[in-house]
Amino acid sequence: MRASLLISLVILAFASPAKAVLGGKTDRDPDGLRQSVVWIENSAGELCSGALLRADLVLTAAHCMMDEAKYRVVGVDRTFRPQNIRVTAAAIHPSFEPGTTPRKQPGIDLAVLKLARPLGKQFKPFDLRTIPQIETGEMVTLAGFGVLDENRKHTARLLRQTSLVSLGQANSSNKVLIVTDSDKLAQTTGLGACRGDSGGPILAATQQGYRLLGIVSWSSGALRGPPSASCGGLTAVTPLAENVPWIEKSIEVLDDL
């Protein structure tokens, strides 16, 4: 009951795009998530994160692709040197409505990007065939290239990850699931998405590796935090299990271009 009330209050007050992993741990494992998580930047200076679906395909949030700008995807190799590849096309979910904020978006905040060339063999895409539902109370992993703190813009473009707990579905304009710091429960500032993490993956850690569950859409400040904060409270996630058919169809369309 307390979690449901908390979600409603914070969404109404402070929600904004999830533009880094607040309080996250830097991932420097060459065999870790750097193989599967990338960042997306455009010529207007905006930054998001994304998940590799194939060596030349990236899944991200649709609102990350709304600027009239040139886009590129950046992955880091085993030595953590950036590999830059131009985005040549993007499939935006047909229900997504441009011009709305992520919180008020009535459609699905997802996009699939086609790259000018594949990333190399040092990268490992996620498997679309193994996407389960996110259960309430489940611990999940957030990964992204955003800032360490919303007032420290220079800390972006380093891969960070952290563990969060799922609180279940939120009463928002579209279907999103809420994850948050399992200790703070968004009452005070804790772990979560921040600026630069939109489009980044929410994952389940298994013995077979990470399984893709969802994509970050937006984040909020803590209920008892500063009114202007947009990080450290709740992280809203677009679940993928029910969107796999659209993703697969989008891949077919992009491959035909």
Residue pairs with C-beta under 8 A, 6 or more apart in sequence:
2 185
3 167
3 168
3 185
4 167
4 168
6 185
6 186
6 187
6 223
7 167
7 170
7 171
7 178
7 234
8 170
8 171
9 223
10 186
10 220
10 221
10 222
10 223
10 233
10 234
11 103
11 170
11 171
11 172
11 220
11 234
11 236
13 220
13 221
13 223
13 227
14 220
14 221
14 225
14 227
14 229
14 230
14 233
15 101
15 102
15 103
15 218
15 219
15 220
15 230
15 234
15 236
16 101
16 102
16 103
16 218
16 219
16 220
16 230
17 63
17 101
17 102
17 195
17 198
17 217
17 218
17 219
17 230
18 102
18 144
18 146
18 193
18 194
18 195
18 197
18 198
18 200
18 216
18 217
18 218
18 219
18 231
18 235
18 236
19 46
19 47
19 48
19 146
19 194
19 195
19 196
19 197
19 198
19 230
20 144
20 145
20 146
20 147
20 148
20 149
20 155
20 156
20 160
20 193
20 194
20 195
20 196
20 197
20 231
21 142
21 143
21 144
21 146
21 148
21 160
21 161
21 162
21 191
21 192
21 193
21 194
21 197
22 147
22 148
22 149
22 150
22 189
22 190
22 191
22 192
22 193
22 194
22 231
22 232
23 148
23 162
23 181
23 190
23 191
23 192
23 232
24 142
24 144
24 148
24 160
24 161
24 162
24 191
25 160
25 161
25 162
26 158
26 159
26 160
27 33
27 34
27 143
27 159
27 160
27 161
28 80
30 78
30 79
30 80
33 143
33 159
33 161
33 203
33 210
34 75
34 76
34 80
34 159
35 52
35 122
35 123
35 124
36 51
36 52
36 123
36 124
36 125
36 126
36 201
36 210
37 49
37 50
37 51
37 52
37 143
37 144
37 145
37 159
37 200
37 201
38 49
38 50
38 51
38 52
38 58
38 73
38 74
38 75
38 119
38 145
39 47
39 48
39 49
39 50
39 73
39 74
39 144
39 145
39 157
39 196
40 47
40 48
40 49
40 50
40 58
40 60
40 64
40 71
40 72
40 73
40 74
40 87
40 113
40 199
41 47
41 48
41 71
41 72
41 74
42 67
42 69
42 70
42 71
42 72
43 69
43 70
43 71
44 67
44 68
44 69
46 64
46 67
46 69
47 145
47 146
47 156
47 157
47 195
47 196
48 60
48 61
48 64
48 196
48 197
48 198
48 199
48 200
49 60
49 143
49 144
49 145
49 146
49 196
49 197
49 198
49 199
49 200
49 201
49 216
50 58
50 59
50 60
50 64
50 73
50 113
50 199
50 200
51 58
51 59
51 60
51 126
51 199
51 200
51 201
51 212
51 215
52 58
52 59
52 75
52 119
52 123
52 124
52 125
52 126
53 59
53 112
53 125
53 126
53 128
53 247
53 251
54 118
54 125
54 251
55 118
55 119
55 120
55 123
55 125
56 114
56 115
56 117
56 118
56 119
57 112
57 113
57 114
57 115
57 125
57 251
57 254
58 73
58 87
58 112
58 113
58 115
59 110
59 111
59 112
59 113
59 199
59 201
59 215
59 240
59 247
60 110
60 111
60 113
60 198
60 199
60 215
61 102
61 109
61 110
61 111
61 198
61 199
61 215
61 216
61 217
61 238
62 92
62 93
62 96
62 107
62 108
62 109
62 110
62 111
63 96
63 102
63 105
63 109
63 198
63 217
64 111
64 198
64 199
65 71
65 90
65 92
65 111
65 113
66 98
70 86
71 86
71 87
71 90
71 113
72 84
72 85
72 86
72 87
73 84
73 85
73 87
73 113
73 115
74 82
74 83
74 84
74 85
74 157
75 82
75 83
75 85
75 119
75 123
76 82
76 83
76 159
77 83
77 120
77 122
78 122
82 157
83 119
83 120
85 115
85 116
85 117
85 119
86 115
86 116
87 113
87 114
87 115
87 116
88 114
88 115
88 116
88 257
89 113
89 114
89 254
89 257
90 111
90 112
90 113
90 114
91 111
91 112
91 250
91 253
91 254
92 110
92 111
93 107
93 108
93 109
93 110
93 111
93 243
93 246
94 107
95 106
95 107
95 108
95 174
96 105
96 107
96 108
96 109
96 110
96 111
97 105
97 106
97 107
100 106
100 173
101 218
102 109
102 198
102 217
102 218
102 236
103 172
103 173
103 218
103 236
104 173
105 173
105 174
105 217
106 173
106 174
107 174
108 174
108 175
108 238
108 243
108 246
109 174
109 215
109 217
109 238
110 215
110 238
110 243
110 246
110 247
111 199
112 247
112 250
112 251
112 254
114 254
114 257
126 201
126 210
126 211
126 212
127 211
127 212
128 212
128 244
128 247
128 248
130 211
130 212
131 211
131 212
131 213
131 240
131 241
131 244
132 204
132 211
132 213
132 241
133 239
133 241
134 140
134 166
134 177
134 179
134 202
134 213
134 214
134 237
134 239
135 166
136 166
136 167
136 168
137 165
137 166
138 165
138 166
138 204
139 163
139 164
139 165
139 166
139 182
140 163
140 164
140 165
140 166
140 179
140 202
140 203
140 204
140 213
141 161
141 162
141 163
141 164
141 202
141 203
141 204
141 205
141 210
142 161
142 162
142 163
142 164
142 179
142 191
142 192
142 193
142 197
142 200
142 201
142 202
142 203
142 216
142 235
143 159
143 160
143 161
143 200
143 201
143 203
144 159
144 160
144 161
144 193
144 196
144 197
144 200
144 216
145 156
145 157
145 158
145 159
145 160
145 196
145 197
145 200
146 156
146 160
146 193
146 194
146 195
146 196
146 197
146 200
147 153
147 155
147 156
147 194
147 195
147 196
148 155
148 158
148 160
148 194
149 155
149 194
149 231
150 194
150 195
150 229
150 230
150 231
150 232
153 195
156 195
156 196
157 196
162 191
162 192
163 182
163 191
164 179
164 180
164 181
164 182
164 191
164 192
164 202
164 235
165 179
165 180
165 181
165 182
166 177
166 178
166 179
167 177
167 178
167 179
167 180
167 185
167 234
168 177
168 178
169 175
169 176
169 177
169 178
170 176
170 177
170 178
170 234
170 236
172 236
174 238
175 238
175 239
176 217
176 236
176 237
176 238
176 239
177 214
177 236
177 237
177 239
178 234
178 235
178 236
178 237
179 192
179 202
179 234
179 235
179 237
180 186
180 190
180 191
180 192
180 233
180 234
180 235
181 190
181 191
181 192
181 232
183 190
184 190
184 191
184 222
186 192
186 220
186 222
186 223
186 233
186 234
187 222
187 223
187 224
188 222
188 223
188 224
188 225
189 221
189 222
189 225
189 229
189 231
189 232
189 233
190 222
190 232
190 233
191 232
192 219
192 231
192 232
192 233
192 234
192 235
193 200
193 216
193 218
193 219
193 231
193 235
194 219
194 230
194 231
194 232
195 230
195 231
197 216
197 219
197 235
198 216
198 217
198 218
199 215
199 216
200 215
200 216
201 210
201 212
201 213
201 214
201 215
201 216
202 212
202 213
202 214
202 215
202 216
202 235
202 237
203 210
203 211
203 212
203 213
204 210
204 211
204 213
212 240
213 237
213 239
213 240
213 241
214 237
214 238
214 239
214 240
215 237
215 238
215 240
216 235
216 236
216 237
216 238
217 236
217 237
217 238
218 235
218 236
219 230
219 231
219 233
219 234
219 235
219 236
220 229
220 230
220 233
220 234
220 236
221 227
221 228
221 229
221 230
221 231
221 232
221 233
222 229
222 232
222 233
223 233
225 232
225 233
240 247
